[in-house]
Amino acid sequence: MVGASLAIALAHRGLRLALIEAYTPGAETQPSYDDRTVALSWGSRCILEGMQVWDAMAGQVEPIKTIHISDRGHFGATRLRHEEERVEALGYVAENRVLGEVLYRRLQQSSNAGIH
């Protein structure tokens, strides 16, 4: 995810980029893009929007609306709510598989970034 994201972020700078992968894009054995999930912050969403990949994945992520932080058996707790922060969501939960597919599709659309 890191290499693909960096290649997309740099592609508009006029650089010729080559992403070297150990696995063929879309391969069933690609360990990075499996059914595990990643929590993306609001800031990560903003970055993905700037990379023009957010819209392709927005319908496949789950918004984080409330975060409860506590330490069982100890005094105190904190709750964060998206309404109080005036954002659509505090973050998002996305499957690695979804993020990987979107990143690879975006790379394939780039005229100066390739996957090898």
C-alpha positions in Angstrom: 0.0 0.0 0.0 2.8 2.4 0.8 4.6 2.0 -2.5 1.5 2.2 -4.6 0.3 5.3 -2.6 3.6 7.0 -3.0 3.8 6.3 -6.7 0.3 7.8 -7.2 1.1 10.8 -5.1 4.3 11.5 -7.1 3.0 10.7 -10.6 1.6 14.2 -11.3 5.1 15.7 -10.7 6.3 14.7 -14.1 8.5 11.8 -12.9 8.6 8.4 -14.5 7.9 5.9 -11.8 8.1 2.1 -11.7 6.5 0.2 -8.8 8.3 -3.1 -8.3 6.1 -5.7 -6.7 6.9 -9.3 -5.7 3.4 -10.3 -6.7 1.5 -9.7 -9.9 -1.2 -7.1 -9.4 -4.5 -8.7 -8.6 -2.9 -12.0 -7.7 -4.9 -14.1 -5.2 -1.7 -14.7 -3.2 -0.9 -11.0 -2.7 -0.5 -10.9 1.1 -0.8 -7.1 1.5 -4.3 -6.9 -0.1 -6.3 -9.5 1.8 -9.4 -9.3 4.0 -7.6 -7.6 6.9 -8.8 -4.0 7.6 -7.1 -0.7 8.1 -8.3 2.3 10.0 -7.9 5.5 8.0 -8.0 8.9 9.7 -9.9 11.9 8.4 -6.5 13.2 7.3 -5.8 10.0 5.3 -9.2 10.5 3.5 -8.1 14.1 2.6 -4.8 12.7 1.2 -6.7 9.9 -0.8 -9.0 12.6 -2.2 -6.0 14.6 -3.4 -4.7 11.4 -5.0 -8.1 11.0 -6.7 -8.7 7.6 -5.3 -11.2 8.3 -2.5 -14.3 8.4 -4.7 -13.6 4.9 -6.0 -13.6 3.4 -2.5 -16.0 5.7 -0.6 -18.9 3.3 -1.0 -16.9 0.4 0.3 -15.6 1.8 3.6 -17.3 2.1 7.0 -17.3 5.5 8.7 -16.1 5.7 12.3 -18.6 8.0 14.0 -17.7 7.6 17.7 -14.5 6.7 19.5 -14.6 5.6 23.1 -11.3 5.5 25.0 -11.1 4.0 28.5 -8.9 1.8 30.7 -11.1 -0.9 32.3 -11.0 -0.7 36.1 -9.6 2.8 36.1 -11.3 6.2 36.5 -12.1 8.3 33.5 -13.1 7.9 29.8 -13.1 10.0 26.7 -15.6 9.9 23.9 -15.0 11.6 20.6 -18.0 12.2 18.3 -17.9 13.2 14.6 -20.6 15.9 15.1 -18.5 17.6 17.8 -15.5 17.7 15.5 -17.7 18.9 12.6 -16.5 16.2 10.2 -18.5 13.5 8.3 -16.5 10.8 10.2 -13.5 10.6 12.6 -12.0 8.0 10.3 -12.9 5.0 8.2 -12.4 1.3 8.3 -11.4 -0.2 4.9 -10.5 -3.7 3.7 -7.0 -3.9 2.5 -8.4 -5.7 -0.6 -10.6 -2.7 -1.5 -7.8 -0.2 -1.0 -5.3 -2.3 -3.0 -7.7 -2.6 -6.0 -8.4 1.1 -6.1 -4.7 1.9 -5.9 -3.8 -0.5 -8.7 -6.6 0.8 -10.9 -5.3 4.4 -10.3 -1.8 3.4 -11.2 -2.9 1.7 -14.4 -4.5 5.0 -15.4 -1.3 6.9 -14.9 0.8 7.6 -18.0 4.1 7.9 -16.2 3.8 5.2 -13.4 4.0 1.5 -14.1 3.8 -1.7 -12.1 6.5 -4.3 -12.6 
